[in-house]
Amino acid sequence: MNEEHRNALQASLHEICQDLDAEDTLPYLMAKGILQGGQAQEIMAIPRKSTRNMQLITFVKAAGPMAFRDFLSALLICNKEYLAKAILAHLPPSSTRQILPELKAM
């Protein structure tokens, strides 16, 4: 994940913490290799929703180069398109060329 992607996630952290249920994204992110089983267990052991979401973003930001794109895909699958839009709004236009085609149309 590049610095612009990490910055976009950080800038969107408040919206993510308020509106995402981390548990909904875990199966997809684990299937894509973005999260490992122990990380998912660590996230789900956190009692507060907002803190779970913060930990999820911490793990996603530290994951490999496809983590940003896969996280956005997870948001689409979980019917959280508006969160994907909020994140993309924090990227410069030149950075959105490599993002999923279905997100570009938003």
Biotite code that builds the C-alpha atoms (Angstrom):
import biotite.structure as struc

atoms = struc.array([
    struc.Atom([0.000, 0.000, 0.000], chain_id="A", res_id=1, res_name="MET", atom_name="CA", element="C"),
    struc.Atom([1.384, 3.375, -0.893], chain_id="A", res_id=2, res_name="ASN", atom_name="CA", element="C"),
    struc.Atom([1.491, 6.475, 1.278], chain_id="A", res_id=3, res_name="GLU", atom_name="CA", element="C"),
    struc.Atom([-1.453, 8.151, -0.489], chain_id="A", res_id=4, res_name="GLU", atom_name="CA", element="C"),
    struc.Atom([-3.616, 5.120, 0.256], chain_id="A", res_id=5, res_name="HIS", atom_name="CA", element="C"),
    struc.Atom([-2.575, 5.064, 3.913], chain_id="A", res_id=6, res_name="ARG", atom_name="CA", element="C"),
    struc.Atom([-3.310, 8.797, 4.162], chain_id="A", res_id=7, res_name="ASN", atom_name="CA", element="C"),
    struc.Atom([-6.754, 8.360, 2.565], chain_id="A", res_id=8, res_name="ALA", atom_name="CA", element="C"),
    struc.Atom([-7.613, 5.634, 5.078], chain_id="A", res_id=9, res_name="LEU", atom_name="CA", element="C"),
    struc.Atom([-6.380, 7.786, 7.945], chain_id="A", res_id=10, res_name="GLN", atom_name="CA", element="C"),
    struc.Atom([-8.365, 10.797, 6.721], chain_id="A", res_id=11, res_name="ALA", atom_name="CA", element="C"),
    struc.Atom([-11.509, 8.621, 6.539], chain_id="A", res_id=12, res_name="SER", atom_name="CA", element="C"),
    struc.Atom([-10.978, 6.933, 9.890], chain_id="A", res_id=13, res_name="LEU", atom_name="CA", element="C"),
    struc.Atom([-13.811, 8.739, 11.674], chain_id="A", res_id=14, res_name="HIS", atom_name="CA", element="C"),
    struc.Atom([-16.406, 7.669, 9.083], chain_id="A", res_id=15, res_name="GLU", atom_name="CA", element="C"),
    struc.Atom([-15.033, 4.131, 9.006], chain_id="A", res_id=16, res_name="ILE", atom_name="CA", element="C"),
    struc.Atom([-15.097, 3.839, 12.804], chain_id="A", res_id=17, res_name="CYS", atom_name="CA", element="C"),
    struc.Atom([-18.692, 5.079, 12.980], chain_id="A", res_id=18, res_name="GLN", atom_name="CA", element="C"),
    struc.Atom([-20.260, 3.195, 10.070], chain_id="A", res_id=19, res_name="ASP", atom_name="CA", element="C"),
    struc.Atom([-18.403, -0.060, 9.441], chain_id="A", res_id=20, res_name="LEU", atom_name="CA", element="C"),
    struc.Atom([-18.898, -3.412, 11.123], chain_id="A", res_id=21, res_name="ASP", atom_name="CA", element="C"),
    struc.Atom([-15.394, -4.851, 10.898], chain_id="A", res_id=22, res_name="ALA", atom_name="CA", element="C"),
    struc.Atom([-16.757, -8.371, 11.293], chain_id="A", res_id=23, res_name="GLU", atom_name="CA", element="C"),
    struc.Atom([-18.530, -8.098, 7.921], chain_id="A", res_id=24, res_name="ASP", atom_name="CA", element="C"),
    struc.Atom([-15.250, -7.496, 6.066], chain_id="A", res_id=25, res_name="THR", atom_name="CA", element="C"),
    struc.Atom([-13.158, -10.167, 7.773], chain_id="A", res_id=26, res_name="LEU", atom_name="CA", element="C"),
    struc.Atom([-14.044, -13.221, 5.636], chain_id="A", res_id=27, res_name="PRO", atom_name="CA", element="C"),
    struc.Atom([-13.245, -11.390, 2.392], chain_id="A", res_id=28, res_name="TYR", atom_name="CA", element="C"),
    struc.Atom([-10.035, -9.844, 3.702], chain_id="A", res_id=29, res_name="LEU", atom_name="CA", element="C"),
    struc.Atom([-8.894, -13.200, 5.079], chain_id="A", res_id=30, res_name="MET", atom_name="CA", element="C"),
    struc.Atom([-9.678, -14.926, 1.769], chain_id="A", res_id=31, res_name="ALA", atom_name="CA", element="C"),
    struc.Atom([-7.564, -12.311, -0.028], chain_id="A", res_id=32, res_name="LYS", atom_name="CA", element="C"),
    struc.Atom([-4.671, -12.769, 2.406], chain_id="A", res_id=33, res_name="GLY", atom_name="CA", element="C"),
    struc.Atom([-4.907, -9.229, 3.743], chain_id="A", res_id=34, res_name="ILE", atom_name="CA", element="C"),
    struc.Atom([-5.644, -10.501, 7.265], chain_id="A", res_id=35, res_name="LEU", atom_name="CA", element="C"),
    struc.Atom([-4.554, -13.674, 9.014], chain_id="A", res_id=36, res_name="GLN", atom_name="CA", element="C"),
    struc.Atom([-6.714, -15.690, 11.402], chain_id="A", res_id=37, res_name="GLY", atom_name="CA", element="C"),
    struc.Atom([-4.953, -14.370, 14.480], chain_id="A", res_id=38, res_name="GLY", atom_name="CA", element="C"),
    struc.Atom([-5.515, -10.795, 13.363], chain_id="A", res_id=39, res_name="GLN", atom_name="CA", element="C"),
    struc.Atom([-9.226, -11.432, 12.819], chain_id="A", res_id=40, res_name="ALA", atom_name="CA", element="C"),
    struc.Atom([-9.467, -12.967, 16.291], chain_id="A", res_id=41, res_name="GLN", atom_name="CA", element="C"),
    struc.Atom([-7.650, -9.984, 17.763], chain_id="A", res_id=42, res_name="GLU", atom_name="CA", element="C"),
    struc.Atom([-10.095, -7.601, 16.074], chain_id="A", res_id=43, res_name="ILE", atom_name="CA", element="C"),
    struc.Atom([-13.154, -9.516, 17.266], chain_id="A", res_id=44, res_name="MET", atom_name="CA", element="C"),
    struc.Atom([-11.840, -9.682, 20.835], chain_id="A", res_id=45, res_name="ALA", atom_name="CA", element="C"),
    struc.Atom([-12.122, -5.889, 21.070], chain_id="A", res_id=46, res_name="ILE", atom_name="CA", element="C"),
    struc.Atom([-15.445, -4.962, 22.691], chain_id="A", res_id=47, res_name="PRO", atom_name="CA", element="C"),
    struc.Atom([-15.983, -1.481, 21.198], chain_id="A", res_id=48, res_name="ARG", atom_name="CA", element="C"),
    struc.Atom([-17.016, -1.245, 17.546], chain_id="A", res_id=49, res_name="LYS", atom_name="CA", element="C"),
    struc.Atom([-14.990, 1.894, 16.847], chain_id="A", res_id=50, res_name="SER", atom_name="CA", element="C"),
    struc.Atom([-11.849, 0.387, 18.377], chain_id="A", res_id=51, res_name="THR", atom_name="CA", element="C"),
    struc.Atom([-12.342, -2.823, 16.333], chain_id="A", res_id=52, res_name="ARG", atom_name="CA", element="C"),
    struc.Atom([-12.544, -0.698, 13.192], chain_id="A", res_id=53, res_name="ASN", atom_name="CA", element="C"),
    struc.Atom([-9.410, 1.235, 14.136], chain_id="A", res_id=54, res_name="MET", atom_name="CA", element="C"),
    struc.Atom([-7.517, -2.020, 14.607], chain_id="A", res_id=55, res_name="GLN", atom_name="CA", element="C"),
    struc.Atom([-8.811, -3.313, 11.262], chain_id="A", res_id=56, res_name="LEU", atom_name="CA", element="C"),
    struc.Atom([-7.509, -0.198, 9.506], chain_id="A", res_id=57, res_name="ILE", atom_name="CA", element="C"),
    struc.Atom([-4.164, -0.534, 11.291], chain_id="A", res_id=58, res_name="THR", atom_name="CA", element="C"),
    struc.Atom([-3.809, -4.077, 9.943], chain_id="A", res_id=59, res_name="PHE", atom_name="CA", element="C"),
    struc.Atom([-4.973, -3.098, 6.441], chain_id="A", res_id=60, res_name="VAL", atom_name="CA", element="C"),
    struc.Atom([-2.500, -0.189, 6.304], chain_id="A", res_id=61, res_name="LYS", atom_name="CA", element="C"),
    struc.Atom([0.326, -2.572, 7.210], chain_id="A", res_id=62, res_name="ALA", atom_name="CA", element="C"),
    struc.Atom([-0.671, -5.220, 4.667], chain_id="A", res_id=63, res_name="ALA", atom_name="CA", element="C"),
    struc.Atom([0.705, -5.700, 1.167], chain_id="A", res_id=64, res_name="GLY", atom_name="CA", element="C"),
    struc.Atom([0.315, -3.650, -1.993], chain_id="A", res_id=65, res_name="PRO", atom_name="CA", element="C"),
    struc.Atom([-3.181, -4.984, -2.819], chain_id="A", res_id=66, res_name="MET", atom_name="CA", element="C"),
    struc.Atom([-4.610, -4.232, 0.631], chain_id="A", res_id=67, res_name="ALA", atom_name="CA", element="C"),
    struc.Atom([-6.124, -0.872, -0.293], chain_id="A", res_id=68, res_name="PHE", atom_name="CA", element="C"),
    struc.Atom([-7.910, -2.207, -3.354], chain_id="A", res_id=69, res_name="ARG", atom_name="CA", element="C"),
    struc.Atom([-9.085, -5.317, -1.504], chain_id="A", res_id=70, res_name="ASP", atom_name="CA", element="C"),
    struc.Atom([-10.380, -3.241, 1.403], chain_id="A", res_id=71, res_name="PHE", atom_name="CA", element="C"),
    struc.Atom([-12.408, -1.113, -1.022], chain_id="A", res_id=72, res_name="LEU", atom_name="CA", element="C"),
    struc.Atom([-13.751, -4.309, -2.589], chain_id="A", res_id=73, res_name="SER", atom_name="CA", element="C"),
    struc.Atom([-14.742, -5.538, 0.875], chain_id="A", res_id=74, res_name="ALA", atom_name="CA", element="C"),
    struc.Atom([-16.651, -2.297, 1.426], chain_id="A", res_id=75, res_name="LEU", atom_name="CA", element="C"),
    struc.Atom([-18.558, -2.815, -1.826], chain_id="A", res_id=76, res_name="LEU", atom_name="CA", element="C"),
    struc.Atom([-19.425, -6.387, -0.879], chain_id="A", res_id=77, res_name="ILE", atom_name="CA", element="C"),
    struc.Atom([-20.698, -5.159, 2.501], chain_id="A", res_id=78, res_name="CYS", atom_name="CA", element="C"),
    struc.Atom([-22.898, -2.495, 0.843], chain_id="A", res_id=79, res_name="ASN", atom_name="CA", element="C"),
    struc.Atom([-20.741, 0.325, 2.191], chain_id="A", res_id=80, res_name="LYS", atom_name="CA", element="C"),
    struc.Atom([-20.141, 2.082, -1.132], chain_id="A", res_id=81, res_name="GLU", atom_name="CA", element="C"),
    struc.Atom([-20.424, 5.463, 0.560], chain_id="A", res_id=82, res_name="TYR", atom_name="CA", element="C"),
    struc.Atom([-17.406, 4.620, 2.725], chain_id="A", res_id=83, res_name="LEU", atom_name="CA", element="C"),
    struc.Atom([-15.426, 3.651, -0.371], chain_id="A", res_id=84, res_name="ALA", atom_name="CA", element="C"),
    struc.Atom([-16.411, 6.996, -1.927], chain_id="A", res_id=85, res_name="LYS", atom_name="CA", element="C"),
    struc.Atom([-15.354, 8.854, 1.217], chain_id="A", res_id=86, res_name="ALA", atom_name="CA", element="C"),
    struc.Atom([-11.950, 7.174, 1.135], chain_id="A", res_id=87, res_name="ILE", atom_name="CA", element="C"),
    struc.Atom([-11.464, 7.805, -2.581], chain_id="A", res_id=88, res_name="LEU", atom_name="CA", element="C"),
    struc.Atom([-12.351, 11.473, -2.077], chain_id="A", res_id=89, res_name="ALA", atom_name="CA", element="C"),
    struc.Atom([-9.098, 11.818, -0.112], chain_id="A", res_id=90, res_name="HIS", atom_name="CA", element="C"),
    struc.Atom([-6.969, 10.622, -3.041], chain_id="A", res_id=91, res_name="LEU", atom_name="CA", element="C"),
    struc.Atom([-5.582, 12.914, -5.720], chain_id="A", res_id=92, res_name="PRO", atom_name="CA", element="C"),
    struc.Atom([-7.255, 12.291, -9.111], chain_id="A", res_id=93, res_name="PRO", atom_name="CA", element="C"),
    struc.Atom([-4.056, 10.824, -10.539], chain_id="A", res_id=94, res_name="SER", atom_name="CA", element="C"),
    struc.Atom([-4.110, 8.062, -7.891], chain_id="A", res_id=95, res_name="SER", atom_name="CA", element="C"),
    struc.Atom([-7.535, 6.723, -8.767], chain_id="A", res_id=96, res_name="THR", atom_name="CA", element="C"),
    struc.Atom([-6.443, 5.232, -12.115], chain_id="A", res_id=97, res_name="ARG", atom_name="CA", element="C"),
    struc.Atom([-5.477, 1.923, -10.523], chain_id="A", res_id=98, res_name="GLN", atom_name="CA", element="C"),
    struc.Atom([-8.606, 1.567, -8.419], chain_id="A", res_id=99, res_name="ILE", atom_name="CA", element="C"),
    struc.Atom([-11.384, -0.870, -9.226], chain_id="A", res_id=100, res_name="LEU", atom_name="CA", element="C"),
    struc.Atom([-13.382, 0.115, -12.321], chain_id="A", res_id=101, res_name="PRO", atom_name="CA", element="C"),
    struc.Atom([-16.661, -0.084, -10.404], chain_id="A", res_id=102, res_name="GLU", atom_name="CA", element="C"),
    struc.Atom([-15.290, 2.433, -7.910], chain_id="A", res_id=103, res_name="LEU", atom_name="CA", element="C"),
    struc.Atom([-14.094, 4.794, -10.600], chain_id="A", res_id=104, res_name="LYS", atom_name="CA", element="C"),
    struc.Atom([-17.668, 5.148, -11.848], chain_id="A", res_id=105, res_name="ALA", atom_name="CA", element="C"),
    struc.Atom([-18.857, 6.391, -8.450], chain_id="A", res_id=106, res_name="MET", atom_name="CA", element="C"),
])
